[in-house]
């Protein structure tokens, strides 16, 4: 018999990972379907220059 899920997420990008974070708290059975070899979609290997800004950096930008 095939597994049954309450929620099916198509695509394993950043939004899917965020959704799965909150779905895990609900107790619903869910699955993420993606053709990538690992979770995260394109953002895992697409933006080498992407960095999380530090509070000091944000302070300089806002000032």
C-alpha positions in Angstrom: 0.0 0.0 0.0 1.3 3.5 -0.9 2.0 6.0 1.9 -0.5 8.7 2.4 0.3 12.3 3.4 -1.8 15.2 4.6 0.4 17.7 2.7 2.6 17.4 -0.4 5.2 20.1 -1.1 6.4 20.3 -4.6 9.9 21.7 -4.9 12.6 21.6 -2.2 13.7 25.2 -2.1 14.0 27.6 0.8 10.3 28.2 1.0 9.6 24.4 1.2 12.1 24.0 4.0 10.5 26.9 5.9 7.1 25.4 5.4 8.3 22.0 6.6 9.7 23.5 9.7 6.2 24.7 10.7 4.4 21.6 9.4 6.5 19.5 11.7 5.0 21.3 14.6 1.5 20.5 13.5 1.8 16.7 13.5 0.6 16.5 9.9 2.2 13.9 7.7 4.0 15.7 4.9 6.5 15.0 2.1 8.8 17.3 0.0 9.2 16.2 -3.6 12.2 17.6 -5.5 14.4 16.4 -8.2 17.6 17.7 -6.5 20.1 15.4 -4.8 19.8 17.3 -1.5 17.4 19.7 0.2 17.6 23.4 -0.4 17.1 23.6 -4.2 19.1 26.0 -6.2 20.2 28.2 -3.3 22.5 25.6 -2.0 24.9 26.0 -4.9 23.6 29.0 -6.8 24.8 32.0 -4.8 28.4 31.7 -3.5 28.4 35.4 -2.6 25.2 35.2 -0.5 26.0 35.9 3.2 23.8 36.6 6.2 24.4 40.2 7.2 25.6 40.7 10.7 23.9 43.3 13.1 27.0 45.5 12.6 26.6 45.5 8.8 22.8 46.3 9.1 23.7 49.2 11.4 26.0 50.6 8.8 23.4 50.3 6.0 20.6 51.9 8.0 22.8 54.8 9.4 
